Amino acid sequence: MHDNELIRMVNVSKSFGHVQALDGVDITLRRNEVLALVGDNAAGKSTLLKTLAGVHKLDSGTIEIEGKPVQINAPLEARLLGIETIYQDFMLAPNLDITKNIFLGRELTVSPLFQWLKRGKMEARARKVLADLGFTIPLRTRVENLSGGQQQVVAIARALLNPPKVILMDEPTASLSVSAIARFLEQVKELKHSGCSIIYVSHRLLDIMEVADRIVVIRTGKIFAERVKVETNIEEVIRLMMGIAA
């Protein structure tokens, strides 16, 4: 393993019934890198992310983090390994307010014995994470009363609560306004420079060309091509997504 590699996936496969979502994929994520995954719908991009996130268990293949083999069979296991995920469908609890969603599963309590919440500290941290993203939202608003874009911001804030080693982003700007997308892309760059590595899935190629270091094209569950961002352009990436090799 190269010293700069953070995650290595070797010969990973995953099927759902007769559908082969991933077929012998080899892929690496390097330290302080934004790795973009592109491809048509059902190419296998989200499945790849969800195997790292602990949502789907691999049928075969291996995952190494910092050179050590790991098993990721549940989202909590991924989180304990320093992997956070921002899902396209938010994965929020609509009946809870913003602060409780940001801290879901990681609530600050008085003690292990007394499970009263440290509401003030939780709100202060939630407010800071949102402010760092450039947003101010009343923290006691229930998530079900937020717009799609605001819910996406809450999902992003939850992933950033405790700075992880790796953030998996599945269409993270899908519900954001143009100005919010610009702020979010700047945040992606800042996360990279602060030492975080990111796997970024998006159909917005302009966004990918702005933040990615490498671009991997997936077709029918297999790696079709890989390009260094500074050595390619949108036109070539589109051709590769269509299966037209250089």
N, C-alpha and C positions, 0 to 999 in steps of 0.2 A: 504494500500500500504506500502511495506517495504521501509525504508528510503533510501536504496541503489538502488532502482529502478528508472531509468530515463524515460524509455518508457514502457508502458503496453498496449498491444493490446488484447482485450477480444472478443472472439466469432466472429472474423472478417471473412466475406465471400465475394467473388467476382466471378462472372461468366461472360463469354463472349459467348452469345448465349446459346448453349446447353453444353458448356464446363465449368465445375465447377473448376475454377483455385484455389480458396481458399475456404475451407469448415469448418467453425467453429474453426478457429485457435486462440489459446491463446499463447501469447509469451511475454517475457519481455527482456528488455535490461538494464543492470545494469551500474552504474557509473564506469568509468575507466575500461571498459571491451571490449574485442574483442569477439563478438558472431558470430560464423560461421554457415551459412546455407548450408547444402549439400543435394543432391538428384539428381535423374535423370533429363534429359531434360523434361520440361513441368510439373515438380513436383509442381511448384508454387513459387519457390524461388524469381525469378525476379518480379513476380506480387506482392509479399509481399513487396519487396523493393519499387516498384513504387507506392504502396498505401501510404507509408510513405513519398515518395518524391513528392506527389501531382499530379502524372501523371494519376493515376487511382483513381476514387472515389469508396469507399467501398459500396457494396450493403447493408451490415448490420454489426453490431458490433461497438465497441468503441475504441478510441485511447486516452490514457492519457499521458501527458508529465509532469513529476515532480508532479504527483498527480492531475493534472487539465485536464478535458476533452477538447479535441481540435478537430476541423474540419480542415482537410487538403485537399483542393479542387483544389489547383494549386501549381506549383513548387515555386512560389514566397512566398506563405504562408508557405511552408516547410522551405524555407531559412530564413524567418523572425522568425521562431521558433528555428533556430539554427541547421537545418538539411541540409547538403550538400550531393551531390551524384556524384559518379564517375561511369559513364555508360560504358558498354562493347562497345557500338557503338560510344563512345566519345562525341556526341552531340556538335560538334564544327561548327563554321562558316568557311567553306573552303576558302572563298574569302577575309577573314580578316587576319591580321598578328597575331603573337603570343601574343603580348601585348594586343591587342584589344580583343582577345578571352579570355584571362585570366580575363580581366575586363568587359566582356560582361554583360551589365545590371547594372554594378556598376562603371561606368566610373568616373574618377576624373575630375571635371570641375572647371573653374574659379569661377563661382557662379551659383546659380539656374537660374539667368536671362541670363547670358552669358555662353553658352554651349560649349565654347572652351575647348578642352581637355588639362589637365596638363600632356602633353606627357612625360616630363622628369621624373616626380614623378612616373607615371605609369610604365615606363620602369625600374626605379630603384627598385621598389617593385617586379615587375615581375622577374627581374634578381635575386633578393635575394631568392624568393620562389623556382626558378629553381635550384639555387646553393645549397639550403638546401636539395634538392632532389638529388644532385650530378650531375646535368646536366648543360651544357653551350650550348645554341642554339642561333644563331643570331635572335634577337627579332623582326626584321622587315620582317622576312620570312613569306610568306603566308602559312597558314596551309595546303593548298592543295598541297604544294611542300614538305611537310614533310613525312617521313616514318611512317608506322603504329605505331611503337614504340615511335617515337617522338610525334605523335599526342596524344598518351596515356599519355605521360609525361605532355603535355599541359593541358589535362583534369584533371589530378591529381593536377597540380599547381593551376588551377582555383578553385578547391574545398578547397584548403588550403590557399587561399588568405587572408580570414578573419577566423581565427581559430574557427571552429564551435563546438557545443556541441556534435553533432553526425555526422559521415560520413557513408554513405551507399556506399558500394563498390561492384559492379557487375562485376565479372571477371576482376579485375583491372590489372592483369598481363598478360592478354591473348596475347598481342602483344609485350611484352617486351623480350629482350634477357636475357640469364641466369644471366649475371652480373647485368643487370638492375633490374631483379627480386630480387636479393639479396639486392640491395640498397633499393628497395621499401619496402621489408619486414622489414628492419631495421627502415625505416621511420614509418611504421605502429606501431612498438613497441614504438618509440619515441612519436608518437601522443597519444598513450594510457597513457604513463607515464606523458605527459603534461596535462592530464585531459580530453582527448577526448574519447568518446565511439564510437565503430565501429561495424557495421553489415557487415560481409564479406562473399560474395558468391563466390565460386570458385570450379572448378572441380579438381584443383591441391591439392590433399590431403596432400602432403608433405608441401606445403605452410601453409595450415590450421593447421597442427600439430605444426608448428613452431610459429604461432602468436596467435592462438585462446585460449581463456579461457574456453569457453563452445562450444559444437557442437550440433546443432539441425538438425535432419534428417527429411526432408519433403518428403512425398509420396502421390501422387494424391491429393494434396491440403490440406493434414492434417499433423499434427505433429505426426510422427511415433515413435521417440525416442529422448532422450536428454542425453548427456554425458558431464561430466567434462573432459577436455582434458587430465589432468594428470592421469585420471583413466581409459583411454581407449587406443586404438592403431588403426593403419590404417586398420588392418585386421577386427577388430570388426566394424569399421565405414563402410567398404565395405559391410559386411554382413547386417548391418542395412539398407543401401541404397537398397539392394536387397530384403528387406522385411523379413529378417530372424531375428526374435527376439532372444535375449539372453536366 
